[in-house]
């Protein structure tokens, strides 16, 4: 989560996602700051 001294309300680091036979995500990172909107898009069944 957010640490002191920044305006991040959500911070995610080093995200990996695996499905049988598929490495869907590798070392994904993102920050969400107060007032920002984020959208996650992908194909149906992609594991969003």
Residue, then its C-alpha position, 0 to 999 in steps of 0.5 A: x500500500x501507500x508509503x509515507x511521503x507520496x500520494x499513491x493510494x495503491x502500489x503493486x509491484x512484481x506481479x506474476x500470473x500463471x495459467x497451465x502452460x501460460x505465463x500471463x504476466x511477468x513482473x508487472x508494476x503499477x501505481x494509482x495516485x489519488x484522483x486517477x482512474x485506471x482501466x484494465x483491458x484484455x480479451x475475454x478469459x484473459x485473467x483480468 
